[in-house]
């Protein structure tokens, strides 16, 4: 089985090398692991730094948002014939050690999509982020009728079947909730897997802002209305 | 109150007209769009200065209802129509840009393979 690890990155020149270096080289039942960094139109050295260590670096010519970068990463993984695709953040808040647990239910075909949840052990997470997450979980439930504990987690894994079925229209952070909506729409098998969150001063600054919630809210509503099936 | 509403309408009208003129000058919009918005906003300024005009027009065409009420109802519908058009066009453009960016990114990958 071939695993593609997709890392959307925007202005992460200072962190991206460390993140790629932390990825596992061997995993049970996985023959090949490839890293795909999606440089989302960074204005810093992200592309150059990532090119030194990542297997593939694809680039959005302009900064569009994490949603589109994720979509591009998944499209690249499809093109490279990956059997499992895993997405993770480029700000160093996710641990490479969690990848094994996240892909295990997919390897054993117990799930089509797994979502890394930070909320089962939210120790260290700033209160505003816990509150913002709770609000977004509620909104995701109201729009897509799926109860999750961490709808905004960027660490997810998808089976080949799942990436061929789901359709991502989101441009920005609303992508996380949209993917959960796709799980329901295509009746995919879904599991939450607890993950560790590494909260450093850097990742706290780089994460989504609580004030972005209103933006995500309006975009999600627009997405829900505008999604053509 | 009426004076404040008039001042705000004129101020908004002047801002929009100058913006429309600049957009036309920079060739961001075509002549038809330029004329449409110029006429529409001149009309809004004139009506906010002389709202009685609506009643006169109304009487002239033999309508019984208050002209201003009908005017606001039509304006409301028109505004929603414009908002709808802008919304759909913006959505379509966003989708087109996204597709182009994805295609370019994937082409990049093909070159490297």
Interface residues (C-beta under 8 A of the other chain):
Chain A: X38 X56 X58 X59 X60 X61 X62 X64 X68 X71 X72 X75 X76 X79 X80 X169 X171 X222 X226
Chain B: X91 X94 X95 X97 X98 X101 X102 X104 X105 X106 X108 X109 X110 X112
